[in-house]
Amino acid sequence: MTENSILTSLLPLVFLFAIFYFLVIRPQQKQAKAHKQMLESLQKGDKIITSGGLICEVVKPEDDFIKVKLNDENVIVKISRDFVAKKIDA
């Protein structure tokens, strides 16, 4: 085989990998980075939605857990940072 035929046979594979990277891997990395920044910026009084669908208010952010208030009756629970889905900007 010549060097030219090896290059032409690998070119479609390289092209497919580039498409896969820009359409799947890169956006997923950006989303994960934005979610991590959102978790680090949580402060007292922020409203969040958990992955279970609960809407809570942050009482005290800690290292691995977050203390949240579930309702107006001052029910405070501790949840893992892994279960915070998003922050509500309201």
Legacy VTK file of the C-alpha trace (Angstrom):
# vtk DataFile Version 3.0
C-alpha trace
ASCII
DATASET POLYDATA
POINTS 90 float
0.000 0.000 0.000
1.163 3.444 -0.709
1.131 6.294 1.719
-1.558 8.063 -0.280
-3.985 5.132 -0.098
-3.553 4.874 3.688
-4.327 8.565 4.048
-7.430 8.349 1.870
-8.694 5.310 3.762
-8.289 7.033 7.167
-9.706 10.383 6.081
-13.412 9.393 6.453
-12.716 8.013 9.942
-11.006 11.248 11.015
-13.866 13.258 9.527
-16.477 11.209 11.440
-14.559 11.622 14.693
-14.395 15.410 14.177
-18.157 15.575 13.587
-18.817 13.406 16.657
-16.552 15.613 18.775
-18.193 18.902 17.769
-21.778 17.621 17.906
-21.664 15.426 21.020
-18.572 15.609 23.198
-17.883 19.356 23.220
-21.457 20.508 24.012
-21.693 17.925 26.793
-18.448 19.190 28.329
-19.701 22.798 28.177
-22.965 21.820 29.857
-21.155 19.934 32.635
-18.857 22.917 33.232
-21.817 25.332 33.436
-23.640 23.011 35.892
-20.537 22.791 38.093
-20.217 26.594 38.142
-23.898 26.898 39.045
-23.440 24.496 41.982
-20.408 26.418 43.230
-22.251 29.743 43.069
-25.290 28.681 45.128
-25.973 31.046 48.016
-28.488 31.375 50.812
-31.901 32.350 49.440
-31.424 30.864 45.947
-34.281 28.737 44.651
-33.375 25.393 43.086
-35.076 22.406 41.514
-33.843 18.963 42.515
-33.605 16.066 40.100
-36.647 14.651 41.905
-38.692 17.724 40.989
-38.790 19.449 44.378
-38.573 23.228 44.406
-36.482 24.334 47.394
-34.794 27.393 48.841
-31.123 27.151 49.830
-30.573 27.725 53.552
-26.881 26.852 53.842
-24.555 25.537 51.123
-21.942 23.131 52.502
-19.101 21.179 50.877
-20.906 18.001 49.781
-24.450 18.776 50.879
-26.876 21.688 50.818
-29.401 22.487 53.525
-32.666 23.514 51.876
-36.067 24.713 53.060
-38.915 22.786 51.438
-41.852 25.037 52.275
-42.946 27.974 54.376
-43.263 25.750 57.463
-39.456 25.798 57.900
-38.960 22.142 57.014
-35.202 22.000 56.477
-33.537 18.976 54.898
-30.041 18.187 53.723
-29.577 17.091 50.104
-26.523 16.053 48.133
-25.155 18.527 45.606
-25.419 15.729 43.011
-29.217 16.026 43.034
-29.480 19.734 42.217
-30.859 19.942 38.691
-30.978 23.689 38.141
-31.270 27.105 39.738
-34.459 29.112 39.300
-33.948 32.752 38.399
-37.101 34.120 39.983
LINES 1 91
90 0 1 2 3 4 5 6 7 8 9 10 11 12 13 14 15 16 17 18 19 20 21 22 23 24 25 26 27 28 29 30 31 32 33 34 35 36 37 38 39 40 41 42 43 44 45 46 47 48 49 50 51 52 53 54 55 56 57 58 59 60 61 62 63 64 65 66 67 68 69 70 71 72 73 74 75 76 77 78 79 80 81 82 83 84 85 86 87 88 89
